[in-house]
């Protein structure tokens, strides 16, 4: 897909998260430092220096230092020149300021409301009304109320006439209704996911008899992943099928009639094709080299040693292949 990125989708309102997450391993080295390493080989070290400051360094050369100054303020600095100070003023309000001239203050007023002000004239108040609903309003006239209805659903209304209801129906299906448009995520009788908009199916995620996973939507888009590719995609979402479904809906947003397929043939070669006459393959030659080729004339050959190092960073052959498709086959789009 030409936008193989994990983007924020509006259905984050009804899910815990829809971003692909990498599996991470947390260990201690011989000095007691915390080491966090993901499945792609990215490494982060958290340690203390001789002054007791927290140092966070990663394998990409980034370094962040968290320390306290003599006044007890928290100072966060990185090796790119950014500096943020978090402290208290004489009235015990939290003050956040950086070295770019931005300053924000968080305080409580005499009624217990939270007030957030910055040095650019913006002011937001977070309070409770007499019904214990949360009310958020700013100094530009915008107001939003967050409450629960009698069914336990979350209702968000603002003073511009917008209303959103988030909850579950009597069957346990998640739904979001915004300004009269009802969207519901549910499963069909076979357990496959589908999205309905005003009781009309607009997207689905199913599996055929060959264990190929197929996404379809009302705009006539269709994406197919063989079981090998789908296993990797699902792993990125920590096994959350709904999150993967939302991701597919998001990357197909704005497309119409687009079709593509990722597969593995009987020789374990990886293959890609779409209905734009674009194709790509990844296979091993007789010298055990990995060779990527596409119909735009791109051809890349990697020795076994170099390829294994790439796999340690990115995880699997299929992830590298999909990355190459984005980088080389689609680079002129």
C-alpha positions as CSV (number, residue, x, y, z in Angstrom):
1,X,0.0,0.0,0.0
2,X,1.3,3.4,-1.0
3,X,0.8,4.7,2.5
4,X,2.2,1.9,4.6
5,X,2.3,4.0,7.7
6,X,0.5,3.6,10.9
7,X,-1.7,6.6,11.1
8,X,-4.1,7.8,13.7
9,X,-7.7,6.7,12.9
10,X,-10.9,8.3,14.2
11,X,-11.8,5.0,15.8
12,X,-9.2,5.5,18.5
13,X,-12.1,6.9,20.5
14,X,-13.4,3.4,20.8
15,X,-10.2,1.4,21.0
16,X,-7.3,1.5,23.5
17,X,-4.7,2.0,20.7
18,X,-4.3,1.3,17.1
19,X,-0.6,1.9,16.6
20,X,1.6,-1.0,15.7
21,X,3.7,-1.8,18.8
22,X,7.1,-3.5,18.7
23,X,7.8,-6.3,21.1
24,X,10.4,-5.2,23.6
25,X,12.8,-7.0,26.0
26,X,13.8,-5.3,29.2
27,X,17.0,-6.5,30.9
28,X,19.8,-5.2,33.2
29,X,23.5,-5.0,32.3
30,X,26.3,-5.8,34.7
31,X,26.3,-2.2,35.9
32,X,22.6,-2.3,36.8
33,X,21.5,-0.1,33.8
34,X,18.1,-0.8,32.2
35,X,18.4,-2.1,28.6
36,X,15.3,-2.0,26.4
37,X,15.6,-3.7,23.0
38,X,12.9,-4.3,20.4
39,X,12.6,-7.0,17.8
40,X,14.2,-4.8,15.2
41,X,17.4,-4.4,17.1
42,X,16.7,-0.8,18.4
43,X,18.3,-0.4,21.8
44,X,17.7,2.1,24.6
45,X,19.8,2.4,27.8
46,X,18.5,4.1,30.9
47,X,21.2,4.8,33.6
48,X,22.4,7.1,36.3
49,X,25.4,9.3,35.9
50,X,27.8,10.1,38.9
51,X,25.5,13.1,39.8
52,X,22.4,10.9,40.0
53,X,20.9,12.3,36.8
54,X,18.9,9.9,34.6
55,X,20.5,9.4,31.2
56,X,18.5,7.8,28.3
57,X,20.6,6.9,25.2
58,X,19.5,4.9,22.2
59,X,21.3,3.1,19.3
60,X,20.5,5.9,16.9
61,X,22.7,8.4,18.8
62,X,19.9,10.2,20.7
63,X,20.6,11.2,24.3
64,X,18.3,12.7,26.9
65,X,19.3,13.9,30.4
66,X,16.8,14.3,33.2
67,X,18.0,16.2,36.3
68,X,17.1,18.6,39.0
69,X,18.6,22.1,39.3
70,X,19.4,23.7,42.7
71,X,15.8,25.0,43.0
72,X,14.3,21.5,42.6
73,X,13.0,22.1,39.1
74,X,13.0,19.1,36.7
75,X,15.3,19.8,33.7
76,X,15.1,17.7,30.5
77,X,17.8,18.2,28.0
78,X,18.8,16.3,24.8
79,X,21.9,16.3,22.6
80,X,20.0,18.3,19.9
81,X,19.8,21.4,21.9
82,X,16.3,21.1,23.3
83,X,15.8,22.0,27.0
84,X,12.6,22.0,29.0
85,X,12.1,23.0,32.6
86,X,9.2,21.8,34.8
87,X,8.9,23.6,38.1
88,X,6.7,25.4,40.6
89,X,6.1,29.1,41.0
90,X,5.6,30.9,44.3
91,X,1.9,29.9,44.3
92,X,2.7,26.2,43.8
93,X,1.4,26.2,40.2
94,X,3.2,23.9,37.7
95,X,5.2,25.9,35.2
96,X,6.6,24.3,32.0
97,X,9.0,26.3,29.8
98,X,11.5,25.5,27.1
99,X,14.5,27.3,25.5
100,X,12.3,28.2,22.5
101,X,10.4,30.8,24.4
102,X,7.3,28.6,25.1
103,X,5.8,28.8,28.6
104,X,2.7,27.1,30.0
105,X,1.2,27.3,33.5
106,X,-1.1,24.7,35.1
107,X,-3.0,25.9,38.2
108,X,-6.1,25.5,40.3
109,X,-8.5,28.3,40.7
110,X,-10.5,29.0,44.0
111,X,-13.2,26.6,42.8
112,X,-10.8,23.7,42.2
113,X,-10.9,24.0,38.4
114,X,-7.8,23.3,36.4
115,X,-6.6,26.3,34.4
116,X,-4.0,25.9,31.7
117,X,-2.5,29.2,30.3
118,X,0.4,29.8,28.0
119,X,2.4,32.9,27.0
120,X,0.6,33.2,23.7
121,X,-2.7,34.2,25.2
122,X,-4.4,30.8,25.2
123,X,-6.4,29.8,28.2
124,X,-8.3,26.5,28.9
125,X,-10.4,25.7,31.9
126,X,-11.3,22.1,32.9
127,X,-14.1,21.9,35.5
128,X,-17.1,19.9,36.7
129,X,-20.7,21.1,36.3
130,X,-23.5,20.5,38.9
131,X,-24.1,17.0,37.4
132,X,-20.4,16.1,37.7
133,X,-19.8,16.2,34.0
134,X,-16.4,17.3,32.8
135,X,-16.5,20.7,31.0
136,X,-13.6,22.0,28.9
137,X,-13.7,25.5,27.6
138,X,-11.2,28.0,26.3
139,X,-11.0,31.8,26.0
140,X,-11.9,31.7,22.3
141,X,-15.5,30.7,23.0
142,X,-15.2,26.9,22.5
143,X,-16.8,24.6,25.0
144,X,-17.0,20.8,25.3
145,X,-18.9,18.7,27.8
146,X,-18.1,15.0,28.5
147,X,-20.7,13.0,30.3
148,X,-22.3,9.6,30.6
149,X,-25.8,8.8,29.5
150,X,-28.2,6.4,31.3
151,X,-26.8,3.4,29.4
152,X,-23.2,4.1,30.5
153,X,-22.1,5.4,27.1
154,X,-19.7,8.4,26.9
155,X,-21.3,11.5,25.3
156,X,-19.2,14.4,24.1
157,X,-21.0,17.6,23.0
158,X,-19.7,21.0,22.1
159,X,-21.3,24.4,21.6
160,X,-21.0,24.1,17.8
161,X,-23.7,21.5,17.6
162,X,-21.4,18.5,17.4
163,X,-22.4,15.4,19.4
164,X,-20.5,12.1,19.7
165,X,-21.6,9.0,21.6
166,X,-19.2,6.2,22.3
167,X,-20.2,2.9,23.8
168,X,-21.4,-0.7,23.3
169,X,-24.7,-1.9,22.2
170,X,-26.7,-4.8,23.8
171,X,-24.7,-7.3,21.9
172,X,-21.4,-6.0,23.1
173,X,-20.4,-4.4,19.8
174,X,-18.5,-1.1,19.9
175,X,-20.1,1.8,18.2
176,X,-19.5,5.5,17.7
177,X,-22.3,7.9,16.7
178,X,-21.3,11.3,15.5
179,X,-23.8,13.9,14.5
180,X,-26.4,11.3,13.5
181,X,-24.0,9.0,11.7
182,X,-23.7,5.6,13.4
183,X,-20.7,3.5,13.0
184,X,-20.5,0.0,14.6
185,X,-17.7,-2.5,14.7
186,X,-18.9,-6.1,15.1
187,X,-18.3,-9.6,14.0
188,X,-20.3,-11.7,11.6
189,X,-21.6,-15.2,12.2
190,X,-18.2,-16.6,11.3
191,X,-16.3,-14.3,13.7
192,X,-14.9,-11.9,11.1
193,X,-14.8,-8.2,11.6
194,X,-17.0,-5.7,9.8
195,X,-17.8,-2.0,10.0
196,X,-21.4,-0.8,9.5
197,X,-22.4,2.8,8.9
198,X,-26.1,3.5,9.5
199,X,-26.7,-0.3,9.4
200,X,-24.9,-0.6,6.0
201,X,-21.7,-2.6,5.8
202,X,-18.8,-0.4,4.6
203,X,-15.8,-2.6,5.4
204,X,-14.9,-6.1,6.3
205,X,-11.9,-8.3,7.2
206,X,-12.3,-12.0,6.3
207,X,-10.2,-15.1,5.6
208,X,-10.6,-17.4,2.6
209,X,-10.1,-21.2,2.4
210,X,-6.3,-20.7,1.7
211,X,-5.9,-18.7,5.0
212,X,-5.5,-15.5,3.0
213,X,-6.7,-12.5,4.8
214,X,-8.8,-10.1,2.7
215,X,-9.8,-6.5,3.5
216,X,-12.7,-5.0,1.4
217,X,-14.6,-1.7,1.7
218,X,-17.5,0.1,0.1
219,X,-15.1,2.0,-2.2
220,X,-14.2,-1.2,-3.9
221,X,-10.7,-1.4,-2.4
222,X,-9.3,-4.8,-1.7
223,X,-6.1,-5.9,0.0
224,X,-5.0,-9.5,0.4
225,X,-2.3,-10.9,2.7
226,X,-1.2,-14.5,2.7
227,X,-1.1,-16.1,6.1
228,X,2.7,-15.5,6.3
229,X,2.3,-11.8,5.8
230,X,-0.7,-11.5,8.0
231,X,1.2,-13.1,10.9
232,X,3.8,-10.3,10.8
233,X,1.1,-7.6,10.5
234,X,-0.8,-9.0,13.5
235,X,2.4,-9.2,15.5
236,X,2.9,-5.5,15.0
237,X,-0.4,-4.9,16.6
238,X,0.3,-7.3,19.5
239,X,-2.3,-9.7,18.1
240,X,-5.1,-7.1,18.1
241,X,-7.2,-7.9,15.1
242,X,-9.4,-4.9,15.5
243,X,-6.4,-2.5,15.5
244,X,-5.1,-4.1,12.3
245,X,-8.6,-3.7,10.8
246,X,-8.7,0.0,11.7
247,X,-5.2,0.4,10.2
248,X,-6.4,-1.1,6.9
249,X,-9.4,1.2,6.9
250,X,-7.2,4.2,7.5
251,X,-4.6,3.4,4.7
252,X,-7.5,2.9,2.2
253,X,-9.1,6.2,3.2
254,X,-9.5,8.3,0.0
255,X,-8.7,5.4,-2.3
256,X,-11.2,3.9,-4.7
257,X,-11.0,0.7,-6.7
258,X,-7.5,0.0,-5.5
259,X,-6.4,-3.7,-5.2
260,X,-3.1,-5.3,-4.1
261,X,-1.9,-8.6,-2.9
262,X,1.1,-9.9,-0.9
263,X,1.8,-13.6,-1.2
264,X,4.4,-16.4,-0.8
265,X,4.8,-18.9,-3.6
266,X,5.7,-22.6,-3.4
267,X,9.4,-21.7,-3.6
268,X,9.1,-19.3,-0.6
269,X,9.6,-16.3,-2.8
270,X,7.8,-13.2,-1.7
271,X,5.5,-11.5,-4.3
272,X,3.6,-8.3,-4.6
273,X,1.2,-7.1,-7.2
274,X,-1.6,-4.5,-7.6
275,X,-4.1,-3.4,-10.2
276,X,-1.8,-0.5,-11.2
277,X,0.4,-3.0,-13.0
278,X,3.1,-2.8,-10.3
279,X,4.9,-5.9,-9.2
280,X,7.8,-6.9,-7.0
281,X,9.6,-10.0,-5.8
282,X,12.1,-11.0,-3.1
283,X,13.9,-14.3,-3.4
284,X,17.1,-16.2,-2.7
285,X,19.5,-17.0,-5.5
286,X,21.8,-19.9,-5.9
287,X,24.5,-18.0,-4.0
288,X,22.2,-17.6,-1.0
289,X,21.9,-13.9,-1.7
290,X,18.6,-12.1,-1.3
291,X,17.4,-10.3,-4.4
292,X,14.7,-7.7,-4.6
293,X,13.3,-6.8,-8.0
294,X,10.4,-4.8,-9.2
295,X,8.9,-3.8,-12.6
296,X,10.3,-0.2,-12.3
297,X,13.7,-1.6,-13.0
298,X,15.0,-1.7,-9.4
299,X,17.2,-4.6,-8.4
300,X,19.0,-5.0,-5.1
301,X,21.2,-7.9,-4.1
302,X,22.4,-8.6,-0.5
303,X,24.8,-11.1,0.8
304,X,23.6,-13.6,3.5
305,X,25.5,-11.8,6.2
306,X,24.2,-8.3,5.4
307,X,20.7,-9.6,5.0
308,X,20.8,-11.3,8.4
309,X,21.9,-8.0,9.9
310,X,19.0,-6.2,8.2
311,X,16.7,-8.9,9.6
312,X,18.0,-8.3,13.1
313,X,17.0,-4.6,12.7
314,X,13.6,-5.1,11.0
315,X,12.5,-8.5,12.1
316,X,11.6,-10.6,9.1
317,X,12.1,-10.9,5.3
318,X,8.5,-9.8,4.8
319,X,8.9,-6.6,6.7
320,X,12.0,-5.7,4.7
321,X,10.2,-6.6,1.5
322,X,7.2,-4.3,2.3
323,X,9.6,-1.5,3.2
324,X,11.4,-1.9,-0.1
325,X,8.1,-1.7,-2.0
326,X,7.4,1.6,-0.3
327,X,10.9,2.9,-0.8
328,X,11.6,1.8,-4.4
329,X,8.4,0.7,-6.2
330,X,6.3,3.6,-4.9
331,X,9.1,6.2,-4.6
332,X,7.7,8.2,-7.6
333,X,4.2,8.4,-6.3
